[in-house]
Amino acid sequence: MIISLFRTGNTKLYKNHLTPTTRIRNAAGTLKTKGELDILHADQLWFLSLADKFKGYLNIIDKNYDKGDENAIWAATNYAKLTRC
């Protein structure tokens, strides 16, 4: 699914479709000093797309990705959101 998302710009995750926004597509590959996410641009795109798609009550106020949001509450989700895939 990660490779499909990276190559085509969208993928299907069980019952959900992941299509990253322009902001997320532009940010993927630019994140630095993020541990394992430094290595692969596809991983960055996957992480940001999942965080954008599965918003939990923790990040309901911050709906759109802005530079630096990967370190903040924007990237938060909860287990219930992910198990409803």
SVG drawing of the C-alpha trace seen along z (x, -y; Angstrom):
<svg xmlns="http://www.w3.org/2000/svg" viewBox="-15 -25 33 29">
<polyline fill="none" stroke="black" stroke-width="0.4" points="0.0,0.0 2.9,-2.4 4.5,-1.8 1.1,-2.2 0.5,-5.5 4.0,-6.8 3.9,-5.8 0.2,-6.6 -0.7,-9.2 -3.5,-7.2 -4.2,-3.7 -6.9,-1.7 -6.6,-0.7 -9.3,1.8 -12.6,-0.2 -10.8,-3.6 -9.1,-5.4 -6.0,-7.4 -5.3,-10.4 -2.9,-12.9 -3.6,-16.6 -1.2,-18.9 0.3,-20.2 1.1,-16.6 2.5,-15.6 4.8,-18.7 5.9,-18.0 6.7,-14.3 10.4,-13.9 11.3,-17.2 11.0,-16.1 14.4,-16.0 15.6,-14.7 12.5,-12.5 14.3,-9.2 13.2,-6.4 11.1,-8.9 14.3,-10.5 15.2,-7.6 12.3,-7.1 10.1,-9.7 7.4,-7.0 7.3,-6.5 6.8,-10.2 4.0,-10.3 2.4,-7.2 2.7,-8.7 1.3,-12.1 -1.6,-10.6 -2.6,-8.3 -2.5,-11.2 -4.6,-13.3 -7.2,-10.6 -7.7,-9.2 -8.2,-12.3 -9.1,-11.7 -10.8,-13.9 -7.3,-15.1 -6.7,-17.0 -10.3,-17.9 -9.4,-21.7 -6.3,-21.5 -7.8,-20.0 -5.1,-21.0 -1.4,-20.1 1.1,-22.9 4.9,-22.6 5.8,-21.3 2.5,-19.7 4.1,-16.2 5.5,-17.1 2.3,-18.4 -1.2,-17.3 -2.2,-17.3 -0.5,-13.9 -2.5,-12.4 -5.1,-9.8 -6.6,-7.1 -6.7,-3.3 -10.5,-3.3 -10.0,-5.3 -7.4,-2.9 -9.4,0.2 -12.4,-1.0 -10.4,-0.7"/>
</svg>
